[in-house]
Structure formats: structure tokens, C-alpha cells
Amino acid sequence: MNEKEKHVRENAPHAHNNADNADQIANSMTAKGKNEKRQGTAQSNRLWMWLGVIILIFILLYWLFSIGIFEDVIGYFNG
């Protein structure tokens, strides 16, 4: 077997594997991008949820003070 045949024989199976590896890399990159987008979306959803909870707490406190329940409980009153 001469050098050329040896080179072709050694590299021929790898040519097919390289194409498969390129497909696997491309698929893994798209999957990685989708996972990163999903995680980013989950983080922003979590942030908006906590922001909504904080706003609702402030609305509840404002409402309680406006109807006077907290004023009676803490002993604060006008006149």
C-alpha cells in the first residue's frame, strides 16, 4: 500500500464522521440557543411576577390606610 492509498484509507471514514459531527454541532448550538432563550424568558417572567407582587402589596397597604384599619391598629387618628 503506497502513501496515497494509506492516506485515503485512513481519512475516508472520517470524512463521513466530520459531516455528522458538523450536523451534531449545529444541532447542539441551536438547542443551546433555545435553552438560553428559555432561561432568559423564565428569569424575566420571574422578575415581572415579583414586581407585580410588590405593587399589589403597596396597593393593599394604601387601601388599608385609606379605610382606617391601620390607623386604628397603630393608634393614629386625626383630631
N, CA, C and O of each residue as an XYZ file, in Angstrom:
316
protein
N       0.864     -1.155      0.000
C       0.000      0.000      0.000
C       0.921      1.231      0.000
O       1.804      1.370      0.847
N       0.692      2.093     -0.950
C       1.540      3.282     -1.015
C       0.982      4.369     -0.092
O      -0.052      4.185      0.550
N       1.670      5.479     -0.038
C       1.313      6.574      0.877
C      -0.070      7.156      0.582
O      -0.832      7.464      1.498
N      -0.384      7.303     -0.714
C      -1.662      7.915     -1.082
C      -2.826      7.023     -0.659
O      -3.802      7.499     -0.080
N      -2.717      5.722     -0.950
C      -3.793      4.808     -0.559
C      -3.956      4.766      0.963
O      -5.073      4.722      1.479
N      -2.839      4.780      1.659
C      -2.894      4.771      3.118
C      -3.583      6.031      3.645
O      -4.397      5.961      4.566
N      -3.255      7.167      3.062
C      -3.872      8.429      3.474
C      -5.373      8.428      3.196
O      -6.159      8.846      4.046
N      -5.775      7.961      2.018
C      -7.195      7.927      1.657
C      -7.943      6.963      2.566
O      -9.044      7.262      3.028
N      -7.338      5.801      2.820
C      -7.997      4.802      3.646
C      -8.154      5.293      5.091
O      -9.174      5.024      5.725
N      -7.165      6.000      5.608
C      -7.236      6.494      6.977
C      -8.245      7.644      7.128
O      -8.908      7.767      8.157
N      -8.348      8.472      6.099
C      -9.188      9.668      6.204
C     -10.586      9.505      5.625
O     -11.442     10.357      5.863
N     -10.843      8.459      4.884
C     -12.155      8.279      4.268
C     -13.269      8.121      5.295
O     -14.296      8.786      5.157
N     -13.128      7.292      6.304
C     -14.224      7.183      7.271
C     -14.442      8.475      8.058
O     -15.559      8.772      8.482
N     -13.384      9.224      8.244
C     -13.510     10.461      8.997
C     -14.239     11.539      8.222
O     -14.834     12.432      8.824
N     -14.206     11.477      6.906
C     -14.915     12.474      6.105
C     -16.415     12.374      6.381
O     -17.093     13.393      6.517
N     -16.924     11.165      6.462
C     -18.343     10.981      6.760
C     -18.625     11.403      8.204
O     -19.646     12.035      8.474
N     -17.739     11.062      9.122
C     -17.926     11.433     10.526
C     -17.852     12.936     10.724
O     -18.543     13.479     11.586
N     -17.022     13.618      9.938
C     -16.922     15.064     10.066
C     -18.240     15.737      9.698
O     -18.644     16.712     10.331
N     -18.915     15.207      8.661
C     -20.211     15.763      8.272
C     -21.229     15.519      9.384
O     -22.027     16.399      9.708
N     -21.195     14.320      9.965
C     -22.102     14.023     11.082
C     -21.791     14.910     12.280
O     -22.695     15.416     12.944
N     -20.512     15.089     12.544
C     -20.124     15.946     13.669
C     -20.562     17.387     13.431
O     -20.989     18.062     14.367
N     -20.464     17.865     12.199
C     -20.895     19.224     11.890
C     -22.396     19.367     12.124
O     -22.850     20.384     12.648
N     -23.171     18.345     11.734
C     -24.608     18.374     11.984
C     -24.913     18.356     13.475
O     -25.802     19.067     13.942
N     -24.172     17.540     14.220
C     -24.381     17.479     15.659
C     -24.032     18.796     16.319
O     -24.732     19.241     17.228
N     -22.953     19.426     15.870
C     -22.553     20.713     16.431
C     -23.611     21.767     16.124
O     -23.977     22.557     16.994
N     -24.105     21.778     14.878
C     -25.132     22.756     14.508
C     -26.397     22.533     15.330
O     -27.006     23.490     15.808
N     -26.794     21.272     15.496
C     -27.990     20.978     16.293
C     -27.789     21.337     17.755
O     -28.704     21.840     18.408
N     -26.594     21.079     18.268
C     -26.356     21.399     19.673
C     -26.319     22.911     19.876
O     -26.730     23.404     20.926
N     -25.832     23.646     18.884
C     -25.800     25.102     19.013
C     -27.212     25.678     18.996
O     -27.513     26.597     19.757
N     -28.083     25.145     18.131
C     -29.459     25.647     18.122
C     -30.169     25.270     19.420
O     -30.944     26.059     19.961
N     -29.902     24.063     19.915
C     -30.506     23.647     21.179
C     -29.989     24.511     22.318
O     -30.747     24.881     23.215
N     -28.709     24.833     22.285
C     -28.129     25.683     23.324
C     -28.758     27.081     23.275
O     -29.067     27.663     24.315
N     -28.945     27.609     22.070
C     -29.581     28.920     21.930
C     -31.011     28.920     22.435
O     -31.449     29.867     23.088
N     -31.742     27.848     22.129
C     -33.118     27.751     22.614
C     -33.162     27.660     24.135
O     -34.022     28.265     24.774
N     -32.228     26.899     24.714
C     -32.192     26.789     26.177
C     -31.851     28.117     26.823
O     -32.438     28.479     27.843
N     -30.899     28.856     26.235
C     -30.542     30.159     26.793
C     -31.709     31.131     26.699
O     -31.948     31.906     27.626
N     -32.442     31.096     25.578
C     -33.602     31.979     25.436
C     -34.677     31.600     26.454
O     -35.301     32.473     27.057
N     -34.890     30.304     26.643
C     -35.884     29.835     27.602
C     -35.517     30.275     29.013
O     -36.385     30.700     29.774
N     -34.229     30.176     29.370
C     -33.800     30.596     30.698
C     -33.942     32.102     30.869
O     -34.353     32.570     31.931
N     -33.606     32.862     29.835
C     -33.758     34.313     29.910
C     -35.204     34.721     30.049
O     -35.531     35.648     30.790
N     -36.078     34.022     29.328
C     -37.507     34.310     29.429
C     -38.025     33.974     30.820
O     -38.823     34.719     31.388
N     -37.571     32.854     31.365
C     -38.006     32.464     32.706
C     -37.545     33.482     33.740
O     -38.281     33.800     34.674
N     -36.327     33.993     33.576
C     -35.828     34.990     34.524
C     -36.622     36.282     34.432
O     -36.951     36.880     35.457
N     -36.935     36.722     33.216
C     -37.702     37.962     33.093
C     -39.133     37.766     33.585
O     -39.713     38.680     34.171
N     -39.708     36.588     33.357
C     -41.049     36.318     33.884
C     -41.050     36.347     35.403
O     -41.973     36.879     36.020
N     -40.006     35.769     36.011
C     -39.895     35.770     37.457
C     -39.765     37.196     37.982
O     -40.358     37.535     39.006
N     -38.996     38.029     37.290
C     -38.823     39.420     37.692
C     -40.146     40.174     37.633
O     -40.483     40.900     38.568
N     -40.899     40.011     36.545
C     -42.190     40.686     36.413
C     -43.168     40.196     37.471
O     -43.971     40.975     37.983
N     -43.105     38.907     37.801
C     -44.009     38.378     38.824
C     -43.731     39.042     40.169
O     -44.667     39.462     40.849
N     -42.458     39.143     40.567
C     -42.130     39.766     41.844
C     -42.458     41.250     41.843
O     -42.880     41.792     42.864
N     -42.270     41.907     40.717
C     -42.647     43.315     40.624
C     -44.153     43.470     40.836
O     -44.588     44.384     41.536
N     -44.943     42.592     40.241
C     -46.390     42.619     40.438
C     -46.786     42.355     41.877
O     -47.713     42.982     42.391
N     -46.094     41.432     42.535
C     -46.385     41.137     43.937
C     -46.102     42.363     44.804
O     -46.898     42.705     45.679
N     -44.978     43.018     44.564
C     -44.629     44.211     45.348
C     -45.653     45.325     45.130
O     -46.050     45.999     46.081
N     -46.076     45.517     43.889
C     -47.087     46.548     43.603
C     -48.402     46.215     44.299
O     -49.058     47.099     44.850
N     -48.784     44.943     44.273
C     -50.023     44.552     44.957
C     -49.929     44.770     46.465
O     -50.915     45.157     47.093
N     -48.769     44.530     47.049
C     -48.595     44.780     48.485
C     -48.761     46.262     48.783
O     -49.422     46.630     49.754
N     -48.156     47.126     47.944
C     -48.311     48.570     48.158
C     -49.767     49.013     47.994
O     -50.246     49.864     48.743
N     -50.471     48.435     47.013
C     -51.885     48.775     46.839
C     -52.687     48.344     48.065
O     -53.553     49.085     48.531
N     -52.407     47.154     48.588
C     -53.100     46.674     49.780
C     -52.830     47.575     50.973
O     -53.762     47.932     51.694
N     -51.574     47.952     51.198
C     -51.253     48.838     52.316
C     -51.932     50.192     52.168
O     -52.449     50.738     53.142
N     -51.932     50.737     50.950
C     -52.599     52.023     50.711
C     -54.089     51.910     51.009
O     -54.675     52.803     51.621
N     -54.689     50.825     50.579
C     -56.119     50.629     50.799
C     -56.425     50.504     52.289
O     -57.396     51.079     52.783
N     -55.584     49.745     53.002
C     -55.812     49.585     54.439
C     -55.680     50.917     55.170
O     -56.474     51.201     56.067
N     -54.705     51.733     54.811
C     -54.573     53.041     55.441
C     -55.717     53.961     55.054
O     -56.179     54.765     55.864
N     -56.176     53.839     53.801
C     -57.235     54.755     53.363
C     -58.561     54.459     54.051
O     -59.352     55.379     54.255
N     -58.829     53.221     54.413
C     -60.087     52.935     55.100
C     -59.936     53.013     56.612
O     -60.924     52.895     57.337
N     -58.721     53.209     57.093
C     -58.540     53.477     58.503
C     -58.260     52.285     59.383
O     -58.168     52.452     60.600
N     -58.120     51.101     58.845
C     -57.865     49.933     59.686
C     -56.512     50.059     60.373
O     -56.409     49.847     61.582
N     -55.482     50.401     59.619
C     -54.168     50.535     60.229
C     -54.116     51.723     61.178
O     -53.387     51.702     62.171
N     -54.885     52.749     60.872
C     -54.900     53.904     61.781
C     -55.412     53.488     63.154
O     -54.875     53.924     64.173
N     -56.441     52.653     63.189
C     -56.955     52.186     64.460
C     -55.977     51.240     65.162
O     -55.815     51.295     66.381
N     -55.341     50.389     64.394
C     -54.437     49.401     64.976
C     -53.213     50.070     65.587
O     -52.787     49.695     66.679
N     -52.637     51.062     64.892
C     -51.422     51.703     65.414
C     -51.735     52.909     66.303
O     -50.821     53.521     66.855
N     -52.972     53.244     66.440
C     -53.358     54.322     67.336
C     -53.194     55.711     66.735
O     -53.138     56.697     67.470
N     -53.119     55.802     65.439
C     -53.000     57.102     64.774
C     -54.374     57.564     64.343
O     -55.114     56.806     63.716
N     -54.723     58.782     64.665
C     -56.026     59.302     64.234
C     -55.935     60.799     64.074
O     -55.091     61.458     64.682
N     -56.801     61.317     63.263
C     -56.891     62.756     63.024
C     -57.959     63.325     63.925
O     -59.126     62.941     63.862
N     -57.533     64.253     64.770
C     -58.475     65.018     65.575
C     -59.140     64.173     66.553
O     -59.972     64.656     67.321
